[in-house]
Amino acid sequence: LVQRIRFIKKAQSVGFTLEEIGTLLDLADGRNRRRVQAVTAARLAQINGKLADLARMQAALAHLLHQCLTTGEVHPCPIIEALAEGEDASQV
């Protein structure tokens, strides 16, 4: 039981969902490596997608902050303008 809990905690710590962990537990004998690889590759693809989204958001926010810092107080805040325009601020 303790070993199973450790397995679950380790799997969660690298990003597997409980559903995926259940699948991995079903495959714990290690004989179906292709299925284990498929579950792992799918999780990795999802993480890479999230990282790409975070990088896009980071770039957009850095750009907006830079614009806000350099436009001066007499102009409207570019951050508020970008958000109020209803456009995708990440595309700014």
Summary of the structure (lengths in Angstrom):
residues: 92
radius of gyration: 21.6
end to end distance: 51.5
largest distance: 67.4
contacts: 196
relative contact order: 0.08
helix: 76%
strand: 0%
